[in-house]
Amino acid sequence: MQFTQKTVQCLSPSGLHRMAYLEWGERDNPRLLVCVHGLTRNARDFDPLAKAMSGHYRVICPDVVGRGRSGRLRDPAGYTVPQYVADMVTLIARLGVDSVHWVGTSMGGLIGMALAAQESTPIRKLLLNDVGPTITADSLERIGAYVGSDPTWASFDEALAYVKMTSAPFGPLSEAHWHHLTETSIAQRADGRWGFLYDPQIAAPFRAAFVDQDIDLWPIYERIACPTLVMRGGESDLLRRDTWLQMGQRGPRAKLAEVPGVGHAPTFFSEAAIDIARDFLLAS
């Protein structure tokens, strides 16, 4: 792989924590692309996209705190979007740039929305992958059923089977892609069993705040002014089609793209998804 692994120190109310990130491309390239993963995923989800875009950008793929190779928060109540946004502002300051393009899948898209809605935001282009300003109660209930569980497996093959089952909405992937998704999201523990590379406590504030009603983030979305594209899985249960269509008419009046045969959320393992991102990001 053609990336370097780095870290930046960030601050939360409970103290300092380390955020890991991958850097692709030429360090002196002034064009910066930040790619941020979903709720329980990590930076390695963007390997194919980062490799494809590294000739055009310096590509930065962080592990959001509590995931991947990043540290964990002392107080799990801090696992919220405002903390994640603050960490990304710290990261962008470390990188020494004034503006970035942003690709965010699911949670990474929510972080991007929140940052893009700020006055004097550094985000100049925003790609939201299968997330929008309405998140249904049904989706939240489904997510809550698995987030925070800490399954372990006796072998890598058992873990691979579990990832294939729980991530089936990602759509048809090759065996190599399933292997990549699995090997980059698990680690062998001291007892010899395999487990996920995320803090189960990321679910604590999620469950504490859950109420049986949709989340409405339209006031945030409508403050976004930069060019925006929303990519949706054709069978997504998190980004409903009616919400997606409204996103093309409200706020930044986003461009819309759909990936057929995929639920929540499209991956950037297919040339079709990479082409959608490339065409949007590099358009003048």
Secondary structure as UniProt FT lines:
FT   STRAND          3..12
FT   TURN            13..14
FT   STRAND          15..24
FT   TURN            27..28
FT   STRAND          32..36
FT   TURN            39..40
FT   HELIX           43..46
FT   HELIX           47..53
FT   TURN            54..56
FT   STRAND          58..62
FT   TURN            65..66
FT   TURN            68..69
FT   HELIX           76..78
FT   HELIX           81..95
FT   STRAND          100..105
FT   HELIX           107..116
FT   TURN            119..120
FT   STRAND          123..129
FT   STRAND          134..135
FT   HELIX           137..146
FT   TURN            147..148
FT   STRAND          152..153
FT   HELIX           156..166
FT   HELIX           168..170
FT   HELIX           175..183
FT   TURN            184..185
FT   STRAND          186..188
FT   TURN            190..191
FT   STRAND          194..196
FT   HELIX           200..202
FT   HELIX           203..209
FT   STRAND          215..216
FT   HELIX           218..221
FT   TURN            222..223
FT   STRAND          228..233
FT   TURN            234..235
FT   HELIX           241..247
FT   TURN            248..249
FT   TURN            251..252
FT   STRAND          255..259
FT   TURN            260..261
FT   HELIX           271..282
//
